[in-house]
Amino acid sequence: METTLVTTSKQTAHDLIAFTAMPGDAIKREMDANYLAMLVEEHPNLDKKYFIDFIHKAQLTGADPRLNQIYLVVHDTWNAATQSKIPKGTVIHDYKFMMMKAEQTGELDEKWVDIVEDPYLDIQSGRKRPSWTAAATVIRKGKKTVFKARFWEYVKLNKDGSIGGNWKGMPMFMLEKCAMASALRWAFPESLGSIYVHEEMERVIAQESMPVQQIAPRVTPPQPIQIAPQAPVAPQVIDNEQAMVTVSAEFETAPELDLTTDEMREELCRFLSAAKDEFFTSIGKNRGVMLSAVLTAKEDNDIRRQYRWMISIVKGQK
């Protein structure tokens, strides 16, 4: 039985490589079919499209899985329609490989990361909560690219809301890697645009594995900072059923001029993250596209315009 399984896995691996490889393609020389056969054997129920995606990413970036430069992370995702878990494969690159690729271009002048305390406005309590922001700067051929990664956007949370993985022991180091990876993608889109590292994908993978009702709430990071004297407020889970009502109640007494551009940006992100899928279907928009537009908007007027749109939406829900 074992021999049959290995033979089948190797044949599947050869079929996948033949399907994805082009004439003279380096993947025929660099990727050992035995390695792919091992993956197929280890994850027999995984859809072949994820193996094909893995091969394509290795082919496009030149990453060698045998050197741990690229991984296929297999995890369960929650299917709301069937109320069950199905396996999914996510392609992850090594952080050091990403740095190496940027340096190999010969166009990387400088890079650095600054981390600052950056309290955010909690939509549920209306008060500031502790947080941090890592600002990564990359200079390519004299052109500066800056990307800001906020702690609550990337930290990995367990089902009970506690901080998980390496984020618990070295949160600033993890946040620094997330910021730098994004800055490098923006600065080198042609060579690094499809590369994502494990540190920035941990939260996404963890949340995809949770049923909707078990998605952990955001929590205050474990290192307290002094902001302003106020009574502590316990974090709460955002209920999608009440998301529109909660947002509307908070913003009815929060005039636009009382918020900075960054605070408006954060509230827009929270609003879009909490809204139900049916909401986006009704307005003909995509949640991911809208979130990306908010996070990458550089003009204050763009943020204010989207913020006013949000206020009109939540008031219309009443």
RAHU-V886489 format. One record per residue. N is the residue number from 1. RES is the residue in one small letter. PHI is phi in whole degrees, 0 to 359 (none if undefined). Layout:
n->(N | N)
res->(RES | RES)
phi->(PHI | PHI)
This chain:
n->(1 | 2 | 3 | 4 | 5 | 6 | 7 | 8 | 9 | 10 | 11 | 12 | 13 | 14 | 15 | 16 | 17 | 18 | 19 | 20 | 21 | 22 | 23 | 24 | 25 | 26 | 27 | 28 | 29 | 30 | 31 | 32 | 33 | 34 | 35 | 36 | 37 | 38 | 39 | 40 | 41 | 42 | 43 | 44 | 45 | 46 | 47 | 48 | 49 | 50 | 51 | 52 | 53 | 54 | 55 | 56 | 57 | 58 | 59 | 60 | 61 | 62 | 63 | 64 | 65 | 66 | 67 | 68 | 69 | 70 | 71 | 72 | 73 | 74 | 75 | 76 | 77 | 78 | 79 | 80 | 81 | 82 | 83 | 84 | 85 | 86 | 87 | 88 | 89 | 90 | 91 | 92 | 93 | 94 | 95 | 96 | 97 | 98 | 99 | 100 | 101 | 102 | 103 | 104 | 105 | 106 | 107 | 108 | 109 | 110 | 111 | 112 | 113 | 114 | 115 | 116 | 117 | 118 | 119 | 120 | 121 | 122 | 123 | 124 | 125 | 126 | 127 | 128 | 129 | 130 | 131 | 132 | 133 | 134 | 135 | 136 | 137 | 138 | 139 | 140 | 141 | 142 | 143 | 144 | 145 | 146 | 147 | 148 | 149 | 150 | 151 | 152 | 153 | 154 | 155 | 156 | 157 | 158 | 159 | 160 | 161 | 162 | 163 | 164 | 165 | 166 | 167 | 168 | 169 | 170 | 171 | 172 | 173 | 174 | 175 | 176 | 177 | 178 | 179 | 180 | 181 | 182 | 183 | 184 | 185 | 186 | 187 | 188 | 189 | 190 | 191 | 192 | 193 | 194 | 195 | 196 | 197 | 198 | 199 | 200 | 201 | 202 | 203 | 204 | 205 | 206 | 207 | 208 | 209 | 210 | 211 | 212 | 213 | 214 | 215 | 216 | 217 | 218 | 219 | 220 | 221 | 222 | 223 | 224 | 225 | 226 | 227 | 228 | 229 | 230 | 231 | 232 | 233 | 234 | 235 | 236 | 237 | 238 | 239 | 240 | 241 | 242 | 243 | 244 | 245 | 246 | 247 | 248 | 249 | 250 | 251 | 252 | 253 | 254 | 255 | 256 | 257 | 258 | 259 | 260 | 261 | 262 | 263 | 264 | 265 | 266 | 267 | 268 | 269 | 270 | 271 | 272 | 273 | 274 | 275 | 276 | 277 | 278 | 279 | 280 | 281 | 282 | 283 | 284 | 285 | 286 | 287 | 288 | 289 | 290 | 291 | 292 | 293 | 294 | 295 | 296 | 297 | 298 | 299 | 300 | 301 | 302 | 303 | 304 | 305 | 306 | 307 | 308 | 309 | 310 | 311 | 312 | 313 | 314 | 315 | 316 | 317 | 318)
res->(m | e | t | t | l | v | t | t | s | k | q | t | a | h | d | l | i | a | f | t | a | m | p | g | d | a | i | k | r | e | m | d | a | n | y | l | a | m | l | v | e | e | h | p | n | l | d | k | k | y | f | i | d | f | i | h | k | a | q | l | t | g | a | d | p | r | l | n | q | i | y | l | v | v | h | d | t | w | n | a | a | t | q | s | k | i | p | k | g | t | v | i | h | d | y | k | f | m | m | m | k | a | e | q | t | g | e | l | d | e | k | w | v | d | i | v | e | d | p | y | l | d | i | q | s | g | r | k | r | p | s | w | t | a | a | a | t | v | i | r | k | g | k | k | t | v | f | k | a | r | f | w | e | y | v | k | l | n | k | d | g | s | i | g | g | n | w | k | g | m | p | m | f | m | l | e | k | c | a | m | a | s | a | l | r | w | a | f | p | e | s | l | g | s | i | y | v | h | e | e | m | e | r | v | i | a | q | e | s | m | p | v | q | q | i | a | p | r | v | t | p | p | q | p | i | q | i | a | p | q | a | p | v | a | p | q | v | i | d | n | e | q | a | m | v | t | v | s | a | e | f | e | t | a | p | e | l | d | l | t | t | d | e | m | r | e | e | l | c | r | f | l | s | a | a | k | d | e | f | f | t | s | i | g | k | n | r | g | v | m | l | s | a | v | l | t | a | k | e | d | n | d | i | r | r | q | y | r | w | m | i | s | i | v | k | g | q | k)
phi->(none | 294 | 298 | 298 | 296 | 294 | 299 | 298 | 296 | 293 | 296 | 298 | 298 | 294 | 296 | 295 | 295 | 296 | 289 | 267 | 278 | 253 | 306 | 74 | 291 | 295 | 295 | 295 | 270 | 264 | 263 | 288 | 298 | 295 | 295 | 293 | 299 | 297 | 295 | 298 | 293 | 288 | 231 | 294 | 267 | 281 | 301 | 297 | 298 | 286 | 293 | 295 | 298 | 299 | 295 | 299 | 294 | 296 | 293 | 289 | 265 | 79 | 282 | 254 | 295 | 289 | 259 | 60 | 271 | 211 | 228 | 250 | 271 | 261 | 216 | 275 | 242 | 271 | 261 | 295 | 293 | 262 | 54 | 212 | 259 | 231 | 287 | 222 | 251 | 242 | 275 | 236 | 255 | 284 | 300 | 294 | 294 | 297 | 296 | 297 | 298 | 295 | 289 | 292 | 292 | 73 | 247 | 273 | 278 | 212 | 202 | 199 | 228 | 246 | 244 | 228 | 291 | 215 | 302 | 243 | 274 | 285 | 293 | 278 | 262 | 74 | 240 | 285 | 236 | 295 | 194 | 224 | 230 | 256 | 255 | 265 | 244 | 235 | 247 | 245 | 50 | 85 | 265 | 267 | 236 | 237 | 229 | 253 | 247 | 264 | 308 | 289 | 276 | 239 | 301 | 278 | 242 | 282 | 299 | 274 | 91 | 281 | 285 | 243 | 62 | 291 | 296 | 283 | 270 | 217 | 297 | 291 | 295 | 294 | 296 | 299 | 295 | 298 | 295 | 292 | 299 | 292 | 297 | 294 | 297 | 294 | 282 | 234 | 296 | 287 | 248 | 240 | 299 | 256 | 262 | 234 | 258 | 298 | 301 | 272 | 256 | 302 | 296 | 298 | 297 | 296 | 287 | 294 | 275 | 262 | 302 | 307 | 286 | 254 | 300 | 290 | 285 | 289 | 235 | 288 | 305 | 290 | 261 | 289 | 231 | 272 | 242 | 207 | 302 | 196 | 289 | 294 | 237 | 288 | 294 | 233 | 282 | 281 | 273 | 302 | 296 | 252 | 302 | 296 | 294 | 297 | 298 | 297 | 296 | 291 | 273 | 295 | 250 | 235 | 302 | 302 | 291 | 277 | 246 | 279 | 298 | 295 | 294 | 297 | 299 | 295 | 292 | 297 | 298 | 294 | 300 | 292 | 288 | 275 | 296 | 281 | 301 | 299 | 297 | 291 | 297 | 292 | 258 | 69 | 238 | 254 | 304 | 298 | 296 | 292 | 297 | 298 | 296 | 291 | 291 | 260 | 298 | 254 | 265 | 302 | 297 | 295 | 294 | 297 | 295 | 292 | 294 | 296 | 299 | 298 | 299 | 295 | 292 | 291 | 290 | 287 | 283 | 282)
